Amino acid sequence: MRRFLIRLLIVLLIAVIITLIAFRLSAVWRETGTKLIPPSEGTMISTPLGTLYTLTRGPADGTPLLLAHGTAAWSGFWAPQVAALAEDGFRATAFDLPPFGYSDRAADGDYTRTRQADRILALTRTFPNRPIMIAHSFGAAAATEAVLREPDAFAGLIIIAGALAMAETPTQAKLPLPLRPRILRETALSLTATNPMATEMLLRGLLYNKDAATDQIIRTLQAPQRRAGTTAAYADWLPALLAPRADALSRTAANYADLPLPVRIIWGDQDTVTPPAQGEALAKAIGQQPVIYIENVGHIPHIEAPDVFMTSLRAVLKEMRQAR
């Protein structure tokens, strides 16, 4: 009986290893089988830190807005909001924060929050006027870092469910041991973030309104993930999500006091990814206005309750535009 159990465990272990290898190989085949061309409705903007894919709509003389997406999303995830803001007379630009979307990926694999802030600041320098930054989730970390570093480069900041990992005294987290080897990160990601079969499950895990995970939203998220090297690039990025640098300005609560520009916070009251307590701590650190909550919404307000979200966003933008 003991020999049988040992043999069974060996067989199961071999099966698991083969399965993991198969998923990693399937990601390689999926990501090299198609040469992806960035969607024609967008524009590639060259900066000293690489070329960024952007989606811009609205009159050239409109108040400029810059929209940053969250984890594994891209500018296309903001497309309905960009179109609506353009109709309101704004010059709205959503951009792909690498390694996501169609922007150039970092040759050195540096996706730390501080380096992402460098990319955002480089993009703002291509604008004729200071933009109002609108940033969601993980993208809000890089955007807020950029604002804290150079507040004069922006006319305002709107944080939506920001994944900032802010603390009174931040500590440096370590990457979980099983994810420290790059090959294991790639394997884990090929099973999850870059696995088309897992997209809906992962997206629904972020939402309170599960029905918002529509086929169209899922297809939008998956569109750029067929780029060559996606899983490998995500593996370079993952430490920035799970173990953000403690020395980033946006990690320390005291750095948010006395910002010389208007800052507003929008949050879903049912968010379990970045719970409302994080929004409250952020509002206290900034000391300007209370959190604007959208009821019965989770981590992605702009797809869970798009109309209510746009009402809140428009009100904040009107306030900021009048203050300019």
C-alpha positions as CSV (number, residue, x, y, z in Angstrom):
1,M,0.0,0.0,0.0
2,R,2.8,2.4,0.9
3,R,4.5,1.7,-2.4
4,F,1.3,2.4,-4.3
5,L,0.8,5.7,-2.5
6,I,4.4,6.8,-3.3
7,R,3.9,5.9,-6.9
8,L,0.6,7.7,-7.0
9,L,2.2,10.9,-5.6
10,I,5.0,10.7,-8.1
11,V,2.5,10.3,-10.9
12,L,0.5,13.3,-9.6
13,L,3.6,15.4,-9.3
14,I,4.7,14.6,-12.8
15,A,1.2,15.4,-14.1
16,V,1.3,18.8,-12.3
17,I,4.7,19.6,-13.7
18,I,3.6,18.6,-17.2
19,T,0.5,20.7,-16.9
20,L,2.5,23.8,-15.7
21,I,4.9,23.3,-18.6
22,A,2.0,23.0,-21.0
23,F,0.4,26.3,-19.8
24,R,3.7,28.1,-20.1
25,L,4.3,26.7,-23.6
26,S,0.8,27.6,-24.7
27,A,1.4,31.2,-23.6
28,V,4.6,31.2,-25.8
29,W,2.7,29.9,-28.8
30,R,-0.3,32.3,-28.2
31,E,2.0,35.3,-27.9
32,T,4.2,34.6,-30.9
33,G,1.6,33.3,-33.3
34,T,0.2,36.7,-34.2
35,K,2.0,39.9,-35.0
36,L,-0.2,42.5,-33.4
37,I,-0.5,46.0,-34.8
38,P,-1.7,48.7,-32.4
39,P,-5.3,49.7,-33.1
40,S,-5.5,52.4,-35.8
41,E,-7.7,54.7,-33.7
42,G,-4.8,55.4,-31.3
43,T,-1.5,57.3,-31.7
44,M,2.0,56.3,-30.8
45,I,3.7,59.2,-28.9
46,S,7.5,59.1,-28.7
47,T,9.2,60.1,-25.4
48,P,12.8,59.8,-24.2
49,L,11.6,56.7,-22.2
50,G,9.9,54.9,-25.0
51,T,7.0,55.2,-27.3
52,L,3.6,55.2,-25.6
53,Y,0.3,54.1,-27.2
54,T,-2.4,56.7,-26.6
55,L,-6.1,57.2,-27.4
56,T,-7.1,60.8,-27.7
57,R,-10.5,62.4,-28.4
58,G,-11.9,65.9,-28.1
59,P,-11.1,69.4,-29.4
60,A,-7.5,70.5,-29.5
61,D,-8.2,73.5,-27.3
62,G,-10.2,71.5,-24.7
63,T,-9.0,71.2,-21.1
64,P,-6.5,68.3,-21.3
65,L,-7.2,65.1,-19.3
66,L,-4.8,62.2,-18.9
67,L,-6.3,58.8,-18.0
68,A,-4.2,56.0,-16.5
69,H,-5.6,52.4,-16.3
70,G,-5.2,49.7,-13.7
71,T,-3.5,46.3,-13.6
72,A,-3.6,44.3,-16.9
73,A,-5.8,46.9,-18.5
74,W,-4.9,49.4,-21.3
75,S,-6.2,52.6,-22.9
76,G,-9.0,50.7,-24.7
77,F,-10.5,50.0,-21.3
78,W,-11.1,53.8,-21.0
79,A,-12.6,54.2,-24.5
80,P,-16.2,54.9,-23.5
81,Q,-15.2,57.5,-20.9
82,V,-12.7,59.1,-23.4
83,A,-15.5,59.5,-25.9
84,A,-17.9,60.9,-23.4
85,L,-15.4,63.4,-22.0
86,A,-14.6,64.5,-25.6
87,E,-18.3,65.2,-26.1
88,D,-18.1,67.4,-23.0
89,G,-15.4,69.5,-24.7
90,F,-12.4,68.0,-22.9
91,R,-9.2,66.8,-24.7
92,A,-9.1,63.4,-23.2
93,T,-6.1,61.1,-23.6
94,A,-5.9,57.5,-22.2
95,F,-2.5,55.8,-22.5
96,D,-1.0,52.4,-22.1
97,L,1.3,52.1,-19.1
98,P,3.8,49.4,-19.9
99,P,4.1,46.5,-19.9
100,F,0.4,46.6,-20.6
101,G,-1.3,47.5,-23.9
102,Y,0.7,48.5,-27.0
103,S,3.3,50.9,-25.5
104,D,7.0,50.0,-25.7
105,R,8.1,47.6,-23.0
106,A,11.1,48.4,-20.8
107,A,14.3,46.9,-22.2
108,D,15.7,46.7,-18.7
109,G,12.4,45.3,-17.2
110,D,12.1,48.3,-14.8
111,Y,8.4,48.8,-14.0
112,T,8.9,50.2,-10.5
113,R,6.6,52.9,-9.4
114,T,9.3,55.5,-9.7
115,R,10.1,54.5,-13.2
116,Q,6.5,54.5,-14.2
117,A,6.2,58.0,-12.8
118,D,9.2,59.0,-15.1
119,R,7.2,57.7,-18.1
120,I,4.1,59.6,-17.1
121,L,6.1,62.9,-16.7
122,A,7.7,62.3,-20.0
123,L,4.3,62.0,-21.6
124,T,3.0,65.2,-19.9
125,R,5.9,67.1,-21.5
126,T,4.4,66.4,-24.9
127,F,1.2,68.3,-23.9
128,P,0.9,72.0,-24.6
129,N,-0.9,72.5,-21.3
130,R,-1.0,70.9,-17.9
131,P,-3.4,68.0,-17.8
132,I,-5.7,66.8,-15.1
133,M,-4.7,63.3,-14.2
134,I,-7.4,60.7,-13.8
135,A,-5.9,57.4,-12.5
136,H,-7.4,54.0,-11.5
137,S,-6.1,51.3,-9.1
138,F,-2.4,50.3,-9.9
139,G,-2.2,53.1,-12.4
140,A,-3.0,55.6,-9.6
141,A,0.2,54.5,-7.8
142,A,2.4,55.6,-10.7
143,A,0.3,58.7,-11.4
144,T,0.3,59.8,-7.8
145,E,4.1,59.3,-7.7
146,A,4.4,61.6,-10.7
147,V,2.2,64.2,-9.1
148,L,4.0,64.2,-5.8
149,R,7.3,64.5,-7.6
150,E,6.3,67.4,-9.9
151,P,2.9,68.8,-8.8
152,D,3.4,71.8,-11.1
153,A,3.2,69.5,-14.1
154,F,-0.5,68.8,-13.4
155,A,-3.7,70.9,-13.1
156,G,-5.4,68.3,-10.8
157,L,-5.5,64.7,-9.7
158,I,-8.5,62.3,-9.5
159,I,-7.7,59.0,-7.8
160,I,-10.1,56.2,-8.5
161,A,-9.8,53.2,-6.1
162,G,-6.1,53.8,-5.9
163,A,-3.8,50.9,-5.1
164,L,-1.2,53.0,-3.3
165,A,0.0,50.8,-0.4
166,M,0.3,54.1,1.5
167,A,1.3,53.9,5.2
168,E,2.5,56.2,8.0
169,T,5.8,54.4,7.9
170,P,6.1,52.1,4.9
171,T,8.1,49.0,5.0
172,Q,9.7,47.1,2.1
173,A,7.7,43.9,1.4
174,K,9.4,40.9,-0.1
175,L,8.2,39.0,-3.1
176,P,6.6,35.7,-2.0
177,L,9.3,33.0,-2.1
178,P,7.6,30.9,-4.7
179,L,7.5,33.9,-7.1
180,R,11.1,35.0,-6.7
181,P,12.4,32.8,-9.5
182,R,11.4,34.4,-12.8
183,I,10.4,31.2,-14.4
184,L,7.9,30.5,-11.6
185,R,6.4,34.0,-12.0
186,E,6.1,33.3,-15.7
187,T,4.4,30.0,-15.0
188,A,2.0,31.5,-12.5
189,L,1.1,34.3,-14.9
190,S,0.5,31.8,-17.8
191,L,-2.0,30.1,-15.6
192,T,-3.8,33.3,-14.6
193,A,-3.2,36.9,-15.9
194,T,-2.3,35.9,-19.5
195,N,-4.5,32.8,-19.7
196,P,-7.6,33.7,-21.8
197,M,-9.6,31.0,-19.9
198,A,-9.0,32.9,-16.6
199,T,-9.8,36.4,-17.7
200,E,-13.5,36.4,-16.8
201,M,-12.8,34.7,-13.4
202,L,-10.1,37.3,-12.5
203,L,-12.2,40.2,-13.6
204,R,-15.2,39.1,-11.7
205,G,-13.0,38.8,-8.6
206,L,-12.5,42.6,-8.8
207,L,-16.2,43.4,-9.2
208,Y,-19.2,43.7,-6.9
209,N,-21.5,43.9,-9.9
210,K,-20.4,40.6,-11.5
211,D,-22.6,41.2,-14.6
212,A,-20.2,44.0,-15.6
213,A,-17.8,41.3,-16.8
214,T,-19.4,41.3,-20.2
215,D,-18.0,39.5,-23.3
216,Q,-17.1,42.9,-24.8
217,I,-15.1,43.9,-21.7
218,I,-13.3,40.6,-21.6
219,R,-12.4,40.8,-25.3
220,T,-11.1,44.3,-24.7
221,L,-8.9,43.2,-21.9
222,Q,-7.5,40.3,-23.9
223,A,-6.8,42.2,-27.1
224,P,-3.2,43.2,-26.5
225,Q,-2.2,40.1,-24.5
226,R,-1.4,38.3,-27.7
227,R,1.7,40.5,-28.1
228,A,4.9,38.6,-28.2
229,G,6.5,38.3,-24.8
230,T,3.5,39.3,-22.8
231,T,3.9,36.7,-20.1
232,A,7.6,37.4,-19.7
233,A,7.0,41.2,-19.5
234,Y,4.3,40.7,-16.9
235,A,6.8,38.6,-14.9
236,D,9.2,41.6,-14.9
237,W,6.3,43.8,-13.7
238,L,4.8,41.6,-11.0
239,P,7.3,42.6,-8.2
240,A,6.2,46.2,-8.6
241,L,2.7,45.1,-7.7
242,L,3.4,42.7,-4.9
243,A,6.5,44.4,-3.4
244,P,6.4,48.1,-4.2
245,R,9.5,50.1,-3.1
246,A,9.2,51.6,0.3
247,D,11.1,54.7,-0.7
248,A,8.6,55.8,-3.3
249,L,7.1,59.2,-2.4
250,S,3.5,57.9,-2.7
251,R,4.1,55.2,-0.1
252,T,4.4,57.7,2.8
253,A,1.3,59.4,4.1
254,A,3.0,62.6,5.2
255,N,4.0,63.4,1.6
256,Y,0.4,64.0,0.6
257,A,-0.1,67.0,2.9
258,D,-0.4,70.5,1.4
259,L,-0.4,69.4,-2.3
260,P,-0.6,72.6,-4.4
261,L,-3.3,71.3,-6.7
262,P,-6.9,70.0,-6.3
263,V,-7.1,66.3,-5.5
264,R,-10.3,64.3,-5.4
265,I,-11.0,60.6,-4.6
266,I,-13.6,58.4,-6.1
267,W,-14.2,54.9,-4.6
268,G,-16.7,52.0,-4.8
269,D,-18.3,51.4,-1.4
270,Q,-18.1,47.6,-1.9
271,D,-14.5,47.5,-3.0
272,T,-12.7,44.5,-1.5
273,V,-9.5,44.9,-3.5
274,T,-8.7,48.4,-2.1
275,P,-11.2,48.6,0.7
276,P,-12.9,51.9,1.5
277,A,-10.7,52.3,4.6
278,Q,-7.8,52.9,2.3
279,G,-9.7,55.7,0.6
280,E,-10.5,57.2,4.0
281,A,-6.8,57.1,5.0
282,L,-5.9,58.7,1.7
283,A,-8.4,61.5,2.1
284,K,-7.1,62.1,5.6
285,A,-3.5,62.4,4.4
286,I,-4.5,64.8,1.6
287,G,-6.8,66.9,3.8
288,Q,-8.9,68.4,1.0
289,Q,-12.2,66.7,0.4
290,P,-13.9,63.5,1.6
291,V,-14.1,60.4,-0.5
292,I,-16.8,60.4,-3.2
293,Y,-18.4,56.9,-2.8
294,I,-20.3,55.2,-5.6
295,E,-22.8,52.9,-4.0
296,N,-23.0,49.1,-4.6
297,V,-19.8,49.2,-6.7
298,G,-16.6,47.3,-6.3
299,H,-13.1,48.0,-7.6
300,I,-13.8,49.2,-11.1
301,P,-16.5,51.9,-10.9
302,H,-16.3,53.0,-14.6
303,I,-17.5,49.6,-15.8
304,E,-19.7,48.6,-12.9
305,A,-21.8,51.7,-12.8
306,P,-20.6,53.8,-15.8
307,D,-23.4,56.4,-15.8
308,V,-23.1,57.1,-12.0
309,F,-19.3,57.2,-12.3
310,M,-19.5,59.7,-15.2
311,T,-21.8,61.9,-13.1
312,S,-19.3,61.9,-10.3
313,L,-16.4,62.5,-12.6
314,R,-18.1,65.3,-14.4
315,A,-18.9,67.1,-11.2
316,V,-15.3,66.9,-10.0
317,L,-14.0,68.1,-13.4
318,K,-16.4,71.0,-13.5
319,E,-15.1,72.0,-10.1
320,M,-11.5,71.7,-11.1
321,R,-12.0,73.6,-14.4
322,Q,-13.7,76.5,-12.7
323,A,-10.8,76.7,-10.2
324,R,-8.2,77.1,-13.0
